[in-house]
Amino acid sequence: ETFIQALKDYPTTRAILTLGGLDGRLLDKDYLYCEKPLCRTVKININATILNNKIGFGVIIRDCDGFVFGGGGGFKDELIMTEWAKLYAFEECLKLAHSLNIDNAIFETDCASFMNRFKKHKDDIIIIGHHIKEIYKTLEMFTTADVKWANQSYKNVADLFANMLF
């Protein structure tokens, strides 16, 4: 049993976790499955890693049948915080998806803090929030686009690409 699972029976803790952006899925252990995207929709997994003042990122693009038809990775020789690294990886992912003429996409990342900032981009007034607002506008080039938090175990290949560059 995890620490969060142990605290789920306390009403105050449950309320704080819910207000903080954690919904019932995490508390009720309803997160150990991989959702298949709809037909003509691709799932894009994104990951970024920071090591020795370098950022490595990996992107995997899969269709609705799980067939990998695109992906890649890269690195940037710069020391930045984790959220900025995830944001950089997301920007590169958008460029790759646009170059492959993808219309319908589900973007997945395992960084909860990035997801919270992305979902609440209208309320964020700091520099990273402004940058996320600009990136959010680029999602309009897709017919449908969604950004989701993904369980870390489903992103092994994207992790491999991100870590391979070091």
N, C-alpha and C positions, 0 to 999 in steps of 0.2 A: 504494500500500500504506500502510495506517495504521500508527501507532506500535504499537498493540496487536497488529496482524497481524505486525509485524516481531519482536515479543517472544514470540509464541506457541510458537516452537520451543525456547525455553529452559524446561526442566522446573521450575526454581525459580519463574520468573515465572508460568508456567501455574498452579502450585500456589497462589501468592499471590493471583492473580486469581480463582481458583475459591473459595478461602476467603473472599475479600472479597465474594462474592455474584455474581460474573460466571460464568455457566455457559458451556458449550461453544458455544452459539449465536453469541455475539459473536466468539469466537475463530475459529470456522469459517465466518463470514459467512453464517449461516443466519438472517438477520433481515430480509431485504428483501422480505417478502411480507406481505400483509394477510390475516389469518384471518377468514373469514366466520363470524359467530355461528350457532349452531344455530337451528332453527326455533323461534319463540316466545321468542327471546332477543334482547335489544337490546344494542347496543354504545354505550357512553357515553364520549365523549372529553372530557377535562378539561384546561384549561390556565389558568395564572395568570401575570400579568406585573406587575412592580413598576417604576414610573416616577414620579419627582417625588413621593415619599412617598405614593403611592397604589397600591392593588392593583386590578388589573383581572382579571376571570376570565371564561372562556368555557366553555360546555357545549354539546355537540352530541349528540343522541340519534338513533341510526339503527337500523332494524329489520334482520332477517336478509337482506333484499334490498338493503340500502343506502339505502333510502328515509329521508330525514330527516323525522321527525315531531315533533321537539321540540328545544328548545335555548334558549339565552339567555345572558345575561351580566350583569355588574354590577361595581360597584367599592366599595372601602372606603377611606376617607381616613385611612390609618394607616400608619406606617412599621414594618414587621416583616421578619423574615428570609424567605428564599425558601421554606424548608420549611413555615413557618407560613402563607405565602400559598397554597401548594399544598393545605395542610390546610383552610384556609378555603374554597377553591374546591371541594374534595371534599365538605365539609359542605353547601355550597349545592347541589351536584350531587345529593346524597342527598335533600335536601328536594324538589328538582324531580322526581326519579324517583318519590318517594313520592306526590307530588301527581298524577302521571300514572298511578298505580296499576300500576306496572311490577312484575312478579313475578320475572322472570329477567333478570339484567343482568351485563354484563362492563364494568367500569370501566377506562379506559385513561388513563395519564398518562405524560409523557416525563421526569419527574423521578426519576432513579435513586436519589438519597438518600432521597426520600420513600418510594419503593417498598421500599428496604431496611429502613427504619424500620417500615413497615406490615407487611411479611412477618415481621419479627422483633419484633413488638409485645409478646410475652410476656416478652422479656428486657430491654426498655428500661425504665429506672427514672427517667429524667429527666422533666421537665414535659411535653414534647411527646409522650413515650412514653405517659404517663398519658392524655393527651387522645386519642391514637390508639386506645388500648384502649377508651375510651368510644365513639368512633366505630365501632370494630369491632363493638361490641355492636349498633349500629343496623343493621348488615348482616343481622341475623337477621329483619328485617321482609320480606326477599326470600325467595322459594322457593329460588332459587340465585343466588349473587353471587360474582363473582371480580374481583380487582383485578390488573391486568397493566401491565407496562411496554410502551409503544408507541414504535415508531420515530417520530422527530419529523416526518418527511415526511408521515405519514398524518394529521396533526392540523392541517392548514392552516386549516380553517374555524374550529375552536375558538381557534386563535391569533388569527385575524382578529377574532373577537368580543372576546377579551381585550384586544387592542391598540386596537380601535376606540373604546373608552371614554375614551381619553386624547386 
